[in-house]
Amino acid sequence: MPQLELIEAIEKRLWKSADNLRANSNFASNEYFLPVMGLIFLRHAYSRYLMVKDEIEKTLPKRGGKNRALTKEDFSQKSAIYLRPEAQYDYLVSLPDNSDRAGAIIAAMESIEEDYDLEGVLPKEEYRALENDVLKQTLQILNPDELKQASGDVFGRIYEYFLTQFADLKAHDNGEFFTPVSLVSLIANIIEPKEGIVLDPACGSGGMFVQSAHFVERLNQSPTEHLTFKGMEKNATTIRLAKMNLTVHGLEGDIMKAITYYQDPHELFQKADYVMANPPFNVDEVDADKVRNDPRLPFGLPGVNNQDKVSNGNYLWISYFYSYLNDHGRAGFVMSSQASSAGRDEAKVRQKLVETGAVEVMVSIRSNFFYTRTVPCELWFLNRAKPEEMKDSVLMIDARNIFRKVTRKIYDFSHEQEQNILTIVWLYRGETERYLGLVSRYCETMLKEAESSVNSGDENLLNQFCQKMTLFLDSARPYIIRLSGDHAAKEIFSELEGEVTQVSEEITGFAKSTSHELNLWEKQDTSNGGLKIAVDRLSSLADSSHALVTQVDLISKLVNRLIETCEKDGQAKESDLWSGRDMNRILKDAEGIREELVFDLKLVRYFWKQAHWLVERFPDGTYRDVEGLVKCVSRSEIEANDWSLTPGRYVGVAPEEVDEEFDFEEALRDIHIELEGLNVEAAELAGIIQKNFKELGI
């Protein structure tokens, strides 16, 4: 099973099982998320600890023939945390049955709080409300064998998944503590926080800080040495969650309890290098008298109602974000889609902001990216250090047609979709080399995926699949030969035999093409002209991979149809010539190979399509407007449109693309996702109705 699907399966199982904590305690739904997140925190911290421990130990200096002891600083440099033996997850899982597990968990939390100056942050006494057996079961559930073999920061993804699930349950503050990772990542990668103070005045669970750190890590630098994190958050419990999130990634931040409308505890007016935030949308209860003379509102109040309240707080936040930036600062934040074209006093504030020349990029995001809000939104990007020649323009990107469907309710960006949006910004900024590097990497990745299918003679995946199918044919042939008349199985067998022969021939051609393209790539000209030629040339290999996927899937369907046809009338099972057990064994082995093979082959075409998407839209390797996607808009055009900053108002409508390769199976998968979601909702509704009937005595 591909890594992503493996993780998704584990996530769902862990979530369902961890729900035991609520079922076996007196916690309300808005109370149990913190002890659950505490255990996830411990397991995630241990995962990161193990990930870097061996690497650290190899570099430790020796004293008296022994390695120096591990320290907190060793792990901080690797974005992980040091864990004392009593705080390590394996120790907690292996405790004897009669142990005081709640006490052991509390001791683990206390040791981390002591080492990382987190007094009162981690959940502790909450575990006293749980039975010893429930804690044992939950600790074991969060430690499955699959995770011990999984690669990458798997628990980081699971940590985010649990935050997502709690947000979906509105377990805390209506889910406002969690911003979708794909949006946070896009913000971080556009503002590029490399050095200095990162401020989030509405920091929630601290996701903006974590993604900023990841950006620095990808530069092979230490985020703790280059970035200083400052945050404000009104809810004390959410502050605890944010500090846990920072700590588990080996980060430290100064997060203060404050209502940003009225308080500025960090005193960072015009001092922040970067501002990142997802503030609450459309707040209408801010006291106008308290904020009227705030220096953080250089453009004035956006409008006051007859109760002397600010009519809508969106432009308070936008003004704050602008005011916190120093003269070279950048900001990226999420905002309600209503804000970019709001009228009256809000439009006056927006006009003044545009006239500063600091608005750099606007990105429209379709609905369903958030877990508790289905409304669309926009990402705003400010840059106080825009080059003089660019101050009169704003880059408008309409990304509403760019998304990946995760569930019936939730969409996000794939990594490549995010990279493609970033590339538009790079080209706008004149960073052509980054664009060429991405196109080149897509081509290289495509060739690596092709090679992985045909890389070792008879042992490659394609040949393995054909060998299994040949074994299956040889096993079934004696029975098929003995069938009398025009039996349907004979026709299916004949078609199957022909397809296996044909795909064997196609494999030879695909292997030769792959080898030829790999040889050509060694001397590839990576200039824009050279890459355009390469992408065009590689299209035939991409088409071949797609054709092989179709053939391999057809063979698999024919095999299953043959078995079904032969066994339908019962003759096969009674015949000595029909070896059902052997054939099912072969089929099981072949299916495992087929899944891996199809996954690799689909990636061949997938990465080619990413490269083609870019070179088709930006054929000269430089920025240009693309109908329905992006437009560089002048200030005069913005003024003519009531100072609107809504990308869809400028970029036009994208030409309808004909899907020449409509993926029926993918469409069925989407339908299945939607049906699965509807079934879950139906079951929940039935449970609520049944409970109401009982309470009414019906």
N, C-alpha and C positions, 0 to 999 in steps of 0.2 A: 504494500500500500504506500503511495507517495507520502512524504513527510507531512505535508499540510493536512491531508485527510486523516493521518494517524493522530496528529495533535487534536484535530477537531473531535475525533471520536473520544479521545481521552478527556478533553475538556467537558464534554457533555456528561460522561460517566462520573467525573469528579464532582461536577456541580450537583447532579442528582443525589449522589451519596452524601456530600457535605451538608445537604439540606436536613440530614438527620439531626444536626445540632439544634435546629429550630424545633423539629418535631419532638425531640427528647429533652427539651428545656422549657423554662418559662419565658424565654425571650419572645418579644414581639418581633414582627418582620423588620421593623426599623431599628432593632437592637442587636440582632444576632450577626449582622454583617461584620462588625468589628472583631469579635472573637474568631470568626471564620477567616477574615483577612489576616489576623494575627498568625494563624497556623500556616496559611499560604505564604505569609511573609517569612516564617522560619524555614519552610521548605525551599522557597525561592532563594533565600540567603545562603542556605547550605549548598544548593545547586551551583550558585555563582562561586562560592568558596571552593568547592571541589574543582570547578572549571579552571581555576588559576593556581591552585595550591602547588601542583607538581612543577609548573613553570616557574613559580617563585622560588621553590626549594632548590632548583637547579642553579640559580644565580646567587644563593645566599653565601656570604663569606664564611670560612671555617675558622673556628677558634678552638685550639687544642685538639684538632682532628675531628671536631664536631661542627655541624652547621649551626650558625646563630639561630636563636629562636625566632619564630615568626612574629611579626608585629602588625599592628593596625595599619601603619604606614605602607607596609609591603602590599597590602590588599587594596588600599585606597588608590594606589597608582594603577591598579588593574580594574577599577570600577566595581570592586567587590568589598565585602566586609569580613573582618577577622571574627571567627567564632571560637569561643572557649570550648573545651570538650563537652561541658554540660549543656551548651547551647546548640550542639550539632544534632541534626535531625535523626541520624542513625542511632544516636544514644537514646533519644526519646522514644523511638519506635521499639527499641530492644529492651525497654524496661520490663522487669518481671510483672506478672499479673497482679501481685499484691502491692505494687508500688503506688505511691501517691502521684498520679500523673499530673493532676492539676498543679501540685506543688512543684513538680519538675519543670513544667512549662513556665510557671511563674518565675522560677529561678533562672531559666534560660533567658526570658525576657529581661529580667533585672540585670543579668550580666551584660547584655547588649546595651541596655540603657546606660549602664555605668561606663562602658567603654566608649560610647558615642554621645555622651552628654544628652540623653534623651529622657530624662526623668519625667515620669508621668505620661509618656507618649504611647508606649506599647500596651496592649490589653493584658491584664493580669488577673485581677480578682474575678473577672467574668467567668473564668474557667472553673471556679469553685461551684458554679451553678450547674455543672455538667457531671453526669455519672462517669465513674472511672472507665466502665466498659465502652461508653459512647466515645470518650476521648481516645481510647485505644483503637477502636474501629476507625475513627476519623483520621488519626495519625497514619494508620496503615493504608487507608484509601488514598491519601495524598502522597503515597510513596510507591506507585506501581512500577513493575519491572520495565515496562516500555519506556518510561521516562529516564531510566538509568542508561539505556542504550541510545536515546534520541540525541541528535546533534543540535548545536546552536543554542540560543537562549530560549529554550522551550518554556521554562517556568516563567520567564518574563512575559511571554505571550499568554500563559495561563493566568498569571497575576492580572493582566489587563482584561482577560476574558471574565474573571470573577468581578472585577470592577464594573464591567459592562453589564453583567447579569444583575448585579445589585442596582445599577442605574435603571435597568429595565423594570425592576420591581418597585422603583421609586422608594427604595429602602432608606434613602437619605437625601434630603433637599431636592426632591424631584429629579434626581439624577444629575444635578448641575455640577457635581464634583468631577465628572468624567467627560473629557472631550475625545472624540474618536481619534485613534492613533494616526490614521492616514492624513487627517487634517492637520494635526499637530506637527507631524513629520514634514508636510509640505510647507507649513509656515516656517519651521526651523531652517529648512533647506533654501528657502527664498531669502530670508534675512541673514543667514549665514553667521551665527554668533561665534566668532573666533576668539575674542579677547575682551574682557571687561565685565561690567555689571549687567546681569539679565534680571529684569523686573517683571513680575506678573502680579498686577494689582487685584486679581480675582483668581487666585492660583488653584483653587479646588484641590485635586489630588496630586498636583505637582507635575503633571505630564509634560508641560512646556519645558520644565527644567530638565527632565530626563531626556527628551528628544534633542535639546540643545547640547547636552553632554554627548549623546550619540554622534552628533555632527562633528564635534571636536575629536572624538575617538576615531572617526573615519579619516581624520587628518593625521592619525598616528601620534596624537598628542594627549596629554592628561587634562581632562576637564577641570579637575580640582586645582590645577596650576593656572589655568587660563580664564576660568569663569567664576564669578561670584553671584550667587543666587539670592535674590530678595523677593519676598512674597507677602501679600496681604490676603486675608481670608476672614470672613465674619463669623464662621462657625467653628467652635473649638474642636469638635469631633473630626471635622474635615481637615483641620490643621494636623491632627494626629495621623490621619491617613496620608497626608502629603509628606510628613516627616518620615513615615515608614517607607513610602515609595522612594524618597531620596536616599535613605539609609541603605536599603537593599541594593541600590545601584552604586554604593560606595561614595555617595555625594553628601554634602552638607549645605544647608541653606538657612537663612534667617527669615523665618515665616512668622509674621506677627498678626495677632487678632485685631482686626480693624474693619470699620465700615468705610470703604474708600471714598464715598461721597463726602464724608465729613472729616475724615482723618488722613494724615499723611505721615505715619510714624517713621518711615525710612528717610524722610526729607530728601528725596531724590529729584526734586524739581530741576529740570534741565541738566541732570547728571547721569542718567542711565544711558548705557551704550546700546541696549536692546530692550524692547518692551514686547512681550508676548502675552496674549490673554484670550479667554473666551468668557466675556462678562455676561451677566444675566440680561436678556433682551427686554426692551419695552417696559422698563420699570417706570411707574408713574406716581410714586409716593415720596419723592425726594423734596425736602423742605427748601423752597427757593431762597428764603431769607438766610439760611445757614450757608448757602453756597454762592450767593450773589457776588461776593467780593473775593472769591477764591482765585489766587494768581494762576491756578492750574486751568482756568477757563479763559484763555486770552481772546476767544472769539465771542464771549458773552453767553448768556443763557439761551437755550434753544426754544424757549417758550414756557409760559407760566399760565396755569389754569385759574379759575375763580376761587379755588381753595388755597391759592398761593403755593401750589405744588408744581414742580417741573413736569410739564405735560408728558414728556418721554425722556428717559434717562440715556438713550443711546448716544446722543451727541455730548453728554457729559463725559461718558467713557472715552469717546473718540478724542475729545479735547484733552482729557487726562493723558492719554497715550502719547499724543503729540507733545504735550508740555514736559513730560518726564524725559524726553530724549535730549541728549546733548547735541552739539552742532554737527556731529557726524553720526548720530544715532539712527537706528532702523527699528521699525515696529511692524509686527504682523499680528493681526487679531481677527477673530470671528465676529460677525455682526449680522443682525437681522437683515434680511433682504429688503425690508421696508425702508431701512435707513438711507440707502443709496439714492433714492429718488423722493424722499420725504419733502413736503412743501413748507411754505410759510417761514417761521422763524428757524426751523431746522435747515431749510435751504440756504438761509443767510449765513448760518454757521458753516455749512458745507462750502459755500462760495469763498468765504475767507480762508478756509483750509486749503482749497484748490489754489487760491492765489498765492499761498506761500511757496508753491512749487514742490511741496514735500510728498504729495500723493504720487506714488510710483506705479503700483500695480493693483488692479482689482480683478478678483476671480469669482465667478458665479459658480455655486455648488448646488446641485439638484437636491430635491427632498430625500428624506430617508437615510441621511448620513448619520444623524443623531439617534440615540437609543430611546430617548423619551420625547423627542420632538420630530414630527414628520415634515416640518416646514423647510423650504430651501433657505440657504444663507449665502453670505458672501464673505470672502477673505479680503481684508484691506491691508495694504502694505505702504508704509510711510518711510521715506528716506530723506533725512535732513541734509545729506551730503550728495544729493543728485548732481551730476555734472550740469554746468550752466546751460549747455545746449539741449538738455533733456527736461529742464524745469517747466517747459511750456507744454509737456505732453504727459499722458497717462496711458499705460498699457492695459487694455481691456481684454480679458480672457473669459470666454464663455465655456466653462467646463461641464455644463449640465449634461452633455451627451457622452461624457467620459466617466465611466463607473464600472464597478464589478458587483454583481449581485451575490451577497453573502448568504442572506436568508430572505424570506418573504418580506420582512420589515426593514432589513438593514443592507445598505450598500456601502462600498468603500472604494479606494483606488488600489489596484495592484501596484507592486513596486515599479513596474515598467510604465504604467499610466502616470504615476507620480513623476518619474524621470522625464517623460515626454512633456509634461506641463512645465517642469523646471527648465527643460531645454529651450522653450519659447522665451523664458525670462533671460536665460544666458545669451541668446541671440540678440534680444533687445538691448542687453548691456554690452554687446559687442564681443562676447566671449565665444568666438567661433571654435576655438580649439576644444572646448568642452563638448560642444555639439558633435564635432568630428570624432572625438574620443568615444562618445556614447554610441554613435552609429557603428564604429569599428568594434566595440565590445559586443553589440548585438550580433554582428556577423560572426565574430569569434565564438560566441556562445552557441550560435546556431550550428556551427561546424563541429564543436565539441559534442553537442547532443547527437548529431548525425554519426560521429565517430563512435560514440558509446554504444550504438546499435550494431556496428559492424567492425569492432576494433580488434578482434582476436580470432580470425580464421573461423574454423568450424564451431568454436565456442561462443560466437557472438549471439546476441539475443534473436536476431532474425533467423539464423540457421538453427538455433535451438528450437525455435517454434516450429519450423518446417520439419525438423527431425521428429518432434513429438507427433505432428500431424501424419507423417509417413508411418510411424509406429501404429497410430490409430487406424489408418487405412489398412495396413497389413493385418491388424487384429480383426477388423470387421470383414475383410474381403472374402474369406471362406464362407461365411454365412450368406453374404450378398450373392455370391455365385450360385449357391444352391436354391435361391429363391426362384419360384416358378412364375411365369407370366410377366405382365407389365407391372410389377410391384413398384409402388411409389418410392420405396427405399433405394431401388436400383438407380432411379433417375437422380435422387439426391446424392448417392454415392458417386455417380459419374461426374456430377457437377463439382462435388467436393474434390475429387481426384484432379480434375482439370484446374481448379483454382490453386491447389497446392503446387502443381507443376508450374503454373504461370507465376505464382508468387516467388518460387525458387529462382526463376529466371530474372524477375524484377529485382530480387535481392542482389544478384550478381551485378546488375547494372547500377543499382544504388551504391553498392560498395565501391565500384570503380569511380563513379562520379564523386563520391565523398573523398576518396583518396586523391583524385585529380584536383579538387577544390582546395584541399588541405595543402597540397604542394604549391598551388598558385598563391595561396594566402601568405606563405612564408616570404614572398617577394611583393606583397600587396602594396601598392601606392595608396597611402592613407590621406591623400589630399581630397578635397571635396569632389573633384572630377573623378579621381580613382575610385572612391567609395561609391559614387553613383553607378559607375560601370560594374563594380563588384555586386552591389545589391541587385542590379538588373540581371547579372549573370547567375546569381545564386537562386533566382526565382525558380529555375527548372529543378534544382535540388529540393526546394521547398515543396513544389508540386509533387515530386516523386514521393516525398515523405507522406504527404496527404493521401496519395493514391495507395501507398502501402498500408496505411491505417485502415482505409476502406476495405482493402482486400483481406487483411488479417481479421478484421471484425466480421466480414462475411464468412470466412472459413469457420470462425468460432460459432456463428449462428447455424451454419450448415451441419456442423458436428452435432450440435444439440438437437437440431431437427431430425437428423438421421437416427439418433438414439431414441427419440420420442416416437418416431414412425415405426421403428423396428420392434419396440417393446409394447406398442399400443395393443396389438392383438394377442400378446402373451406367447407367441411362437418362439421369439428370440430367447426368452428366459428359460424355455424348456429345451432349447437346442444345445447340443454339445459344442457346436461351432460358434456360439455367441458367448464371448467371455466378458460379461458385463463388468465384473470386478476389475479386470485388467484395463478395460477401456476407460472406466471411470477414474482409475488411478492415473492413466496417461492424460486424461482430460483435466484432472485437477492440477497436475504438474504444468500442463500447457497453459492453463488459465493464469497461473501465477506469472509465467513468462510473458504471456500476452499483455497483462496489465502493465508490467514494467516496460515492455517494448512500445506499446501504444503511447504511454506517458512520454517516453523519450522522443518518439517520432512526432508527436504533436508539438513538442517544444521546438523541434527543428523549424516548423512552419511558423510557430508563434513568434520566435525571435526574429525571423526574417520579416514578418509583418510589422514588427516594431520599427525595424530599420527602414522599411519601405514607407511606413506612415510618416516618418521624419523627412526622408529625402523627397517624397512626393509633395509635401507642403512647403519645404524650404530648399528647393533644388539648387540654389546658388550658395548654400551654406551660410547665408546671412538672413537677418530678420526681414520678413515681409508680412503684410496683412494677409490673412486667410479668411475668406468668407465663411461666416458661421462659427469661427473659432477665435480669432484674435484680431485686434485692430489697435494701432497706435493713434490715440485721439488727441487733437490739439486743444488748448485751453479755449480757443474761440468756439470750437465745435461743442465743447462742454457747456459753455455759456449759452449757446444757441439752444441747448436742450435743458434749460432751467437748472443748470449746474448738476445735472444727474450724473451719477457715477455707476449706473447699472450697465454692465457690459452688453447685455442683450439689446440694449437700445442703439448700440453702435456697430456691432460686428456683423449684423445681418443674419440670414438663415443659411445654415449649411446645406449644400446640395445633397439631395437624397442619394445615399449609396446603395447600389444593388448588391445584395449579399449573394455572391455566386456560390458560396459554400455553406448554405444554411445547415447548421448542425442540429439535426433532428434530435439526437440523443441529448444534446445540451438543452434544447427546448424542453424535452421531457424531464430533465433534471430540475429545471426551473419550476415546472408544473408540480413536480414531486415536492420541492421545497415549499411551495405555496400551499399544497394540500396538507403537508405535514404541519405547517403552522396553523392552518384552519382547524385541523383535527385537535391540536393541543388546545386552541382557544375553545373549541366546542366542548372538550372534556372539562376544562376549567369552568365554563358556563354551566354545564350540567351539574357539576359539584356545588356551585353556588345556589342553583335553583333547588337542588335536593336539600341543602342545608336550610334554606329559607322555608321550604315546606315543613321540615322537622320543627323549626322554631315556631311556625304557625300552627303546629299540631295537625297538619294535613296528612 
